[in-house]
Amino acid sequence: MDIILVLCAGKVSIASGLTQVKQLYKLAKVLPDKQCLYLDRERDIDIPLLPDEFIILHGGEKIFSENPGLDIGNNPAVRRPIYPIFNDRKISPGLECAKLSGAELQQHDTNFPSIRLFADIEGGLDQLISPEMTLVVQDNDSYFTVPIDQEGSIELEECAKHGRRPPKGDGYFYRIKIDGEKYKVTEMKMVGEDILRLVGKTYDEWTMNQKLKGGRRVSVEKDQLVDLSVPGVERFETAKRQAQQGIDHW
């Protein structure tokens, strides 16, 4: 989704979401060794933006350029703490400085031994944040974490149990459970036939249910598209078809 960014003396259209600051320098036609870009924070300390840092653009941000020399450092303390959303709640305590690494932000979640951090992008796909990234955090940012296994796959069952939604996007590995066994998949959306094939079964002889958080079970048909990024998916269960009077039963 494109947004409008007030950049230096003019307005530019740019895609919303996680953006490396060096792209803003290119749009502003500013050389980092000549001038510095700053995020304009109304009635607060303006934040210097360095090319290798990252910022989530929501639309309406005001960014201006200034000659180097403002004696505030690269990560000045703000007057008012910053309260981004983290796992569906405002982060507490608020951030005293706008910049922190992905690893530092991850430390706000102590529930799992291994996690991945994502930026929740309104109207778009979630975006992975690596521990090495330096983030310029804003109040309207939203972040969430998901548990992963030793291979880095996202544990769907653990996400459901702990109220975490899986990320929306491509290129992630998901670990799903079918009849008590775990399988790694790469697609965010799969049809029932492909899920059943993972356990060497077909719909000619088997049926399949999707178990959701809270114990509810939903039948999954052969050609039905299953979105693994929907919150609450715990596992899948299969059952042998039994023919009786010409009708299949569980």
Secondary structure, DSSP 8 states (H G I E B T S, - for coil): -EEEEEETTEEEEEE-EEEEHHHHHHHHT--TTT-EEEE--TTS--EEE-TT-EEEE-S--EEEEE-S--TT-SS-EEEEEE--EETTEE-SS-EEESEEEHHHHHTT--S-SSEEEEE--TTS--EEE-TT-EEE--TT-EEEEEEB-TTS-EEHHHHHHTT-----SSS--EEEEETTEEEEE--SEEEHHHHHHTTT--TTTEEEEEEETTS-EEEE-TT-EEETTSTTEEEEEEEE-EEETTEEE-
